[in-house]
Amino acid sequence: MVVAVAEESRGGDHARSWIEAAKSDYWQLIDTDHLVSDLYNLVNVPQAIWIDERGIVVRPPESAGSTDHFRRMDLATRTLAPDDMAARLAARQAYLDAVRAWVRTGKHALPAVDAAARQPRVTSEIAEARARFRLGVWLRRHGRAAEGDAEMAEASRLHPESWTIWRQAADLDEVGKASGPQFWARVKALGDKHYYPPARL
């Protein structure tokens, strides 16, 4: 089965319209506390985890069919060149095909030792970042925005690879900020690093 999880610190109503518009026939959950990110070491969306019928992770978090083609987007029109759009759609289809192949035949599932090797490691900095992010959200919910913002800024400094932390903090601070000029500046600062590392299928 497919379970989708929206990580939305602003509350369920901010994600609900997207969920209703999708009209999916699979479960769509709303995680206001980022518990799924903490449990599975997620740092971006969309990411996927494959879990078999025994409850064993056979593919740890990976980019779920998204690509870096968006980095060449025309920001004035918010459009991609036809070749980039085609490549993006092809990558998405390839990932969906891989999921179907796994369900039907077991293909692409990793042996336990390989799955463990690909699992992101939680450092003391990452653990502290998560705690500070959670505290920052709590402080903002209780009317202490300046303190909350300071905690979330420190969380992002401690765990700069977590786009989830940065984007959620940015949207709590100012709606739309997470997709505005600061976001694009952060993406540009990646240089040759991937925003969406390709899944190794």
C-alpha positions in Angstrom: 0.0 0.0 0.0 1.0 3.6 -0.5 0.9 6.0 2.5 1.6 9.7 1.8 2.6 12.0 4.6 2.4 15.8 4.4 4.8 17.5 6.9 3.0 20.7 7.8 4.0 22.5 11.0 1.3 25.2 10.4 -1.4 22.6 11.0 -3.6 20.2 9.0 -5.6 22.9 7.2 -2.6 24.1 5.3 -2.2 20.7 3.7 -5.8 19.7 3.4 -6.6 21.5 0.1 -3.7 19.7 -1.7 -4.8 16.4 -0.3 -8.4 16.9 -1.3 -7.4 18.1 -4.8 -5.3 14.9 -5.3 -8.4 12.7 -4.8 -6.1 9.8 -4.1 -7.2 6.3 -3.3 -4.4 5.8 -0.8 -3.8 7.1 2.7 -2.7 10.7 3.1 -1.6 11.7 6.6 -0.7 15.1 8.0 2.3 15.2 10.3 2.3 18.5 12.2 5.3 17.5 14.4 7.7 16.1 11.8 7.7 12.7 13.5 8.1 10.8 10.2 11.2 13.0 9.4 12.8 12.1 12.7 12.0 8.4 12.5 13.2 7.9 9.0 15.8 10.7 8.6 14.0 12.5 5.8 15.5 15.8 4.7 13.4 16.8 1.7 10.2 16.2 -0.2 9.2 14.2 -2.0 11.2 11.3 -0.5 10.1 7.7 -0.3 10.9 4.8 1.9 10.1 1.2 0.8 9.0 -1.1 3.6 8.2 -4.7 2.9 5.5 -6.9 4.3 7.7 -7.9 7.3 8.1 -4.2 8.3 11.7 -4.2 7.0 13.1 -1.1 5.2 14.3 -2.4 1.9 15.1 1.1 0.5 15.9 3.9 2.9 14.9 7.5 2.1 15.6 8.6 -1.4 14.3 11.2 -3.9 11.0 9.8 -5.2 11.2 10.5 -8.9 12.1 14.2 -8.6 15.0 15.7 -10.4 17.2 18.8 -10.4 15.7 20.0 -13.8 13.7 22.5 -11.8 16.9 24.5 -11.2 16.8 25.7 -14.8 13.2 27.0 -14.4 12.4 30.4 -15.8 11.5 32.2 -12.6 9.5 34.9 -14.3 7.1 32.4 -15.9 7.7 29.5 -13.5 8.1 27.2 -16.5 10.6 24.6 -17.7 11.9 24.1 -21.2 10.2 21.2 -23.0 13.2 19.0 -22.8 13.6 19.5 -19.0 9.9 18.9 -18.5 10.1 15.7 -20.5 13.2 14.5 -18.5 11.4 15.3 -15.3 8.3 13.3 -16.2 10.4 10.4 -17.5 12.3 10.2 -14.1 9.0 10.3 -12.3 7.6 7.5 -14.5 10.8 5.4 -14.0 10.5 5.6 -10.3 6.8 4.6 -10.3 7.7 1.7 -12.6 10.4 0.6 -10.1 7.9 0.7 -7.3 5.6 -1.5 -9.3 8.4 -3.9 -10.2 9.3 -4.2 -6.5 5.7 -5.0 -5.5 5.3 -7.6 -8.3 8.7 -9.2 -8.4 10.9 -7.9 -5.5 13.2 -6.2 -7.9 15.1 -3.1 -6.6 14.7 -4.2 -2.9 18.1 -4.0 -1.2 19.7 -6.6 0.9 19.7 -5.7 4.6 23.4 -4.8 4.7 23.0 -2.4 1.7 19.9 -0.8 3.0 21.6 -0.2 6.3 24.6 1.3 4.5 22.4 3.8 2.7 20.5 4.8 5.8 21.4 8.4 6.7 23.3 8.6 10.0 22.0 10.8 12.8 24.8 12.9 14.4 24.6 14.8 17.6 24.1 18.0 15.6 21.2 16.5 13.7 19.6 15.3 16.9 20.0 18.8 18.4 18.7 20.4 15.2 15.5 18.3 15.4 14.9 19.2 19.0 15.5 22.9 18.4 13.2 22.9 15.4 10.4 21.3 17.4 11.0 23.8 20.2 10.9 26.6 17.7 7.5 25.5 16.3 6.1 25.2 19.9 7.3 28.7 20.8 5.7 30.2 17.7 2.4 28.3 18.4 2.5 29.9 21.8 3.0 33.5 20.7 6.8 33.7 21.1 7.8 34.1 17.5 11.2 35.8 18.0 12.4 33.0 20.3 10.9 30.4 18.0 12.6 31.9 14.9 15.9 31.9 16.7 15.6 28.2 17.6 14.7 27.3 14.0 17.5 29.3 12.6 19.9 27.4 14.8 18.3 24.1 13.8 18.9 25.0 10.2 22.5 25.9 10.9 23.1 22.6 12.7 21.5 20.6 9.9 21.9 22.5 6.7 21.2 19.4 4.6 17.6 19.4 5.9 15.5 21.3 3.4 12.5 20.2 5.4 13.6 22.1 8.4 14.5 25.2 6.4 11.4 25.3 4.3 9.0 24.8 7.2 10.7 27.5 9.3 10.6 29.8 6.3 6.9 29.3 5.7 6.1 29.8 9.4 8.0 33.1 9.2 6.4 34.3 6.0 4.0 32.4 3.7 5.6 31.9 0.4 9.1 32.6 1.6 10.1 28.9 1.2 9.7 29.2 -2.6 10.9 32.8 -2.9 14.3 34.5 -3.5 15.9 33.0 -0.3 15.0 29.5 -1.4 16.5 30.1 -4.9 19.6 31.6 -3.4 20.1 28.5 -1.2 19.6 26.3 -4.2 22.1 28.2 -6.2 24.6 28.0 -3.3 24.6 24.2 -3.8 26.8 24.6 -6.8 27.4 21.1 -8.2 25.7 19.3 -5.3 22.3 17.8 -6.0 19.1 19.2 -4.5 17.4 15.9 -5.4 20.1 13.2 -5.4 19.0 10.6 -8.0 17.7 7.4 -6.7 20.1 4.5 -7.3 17.8 1.9 -8.9 
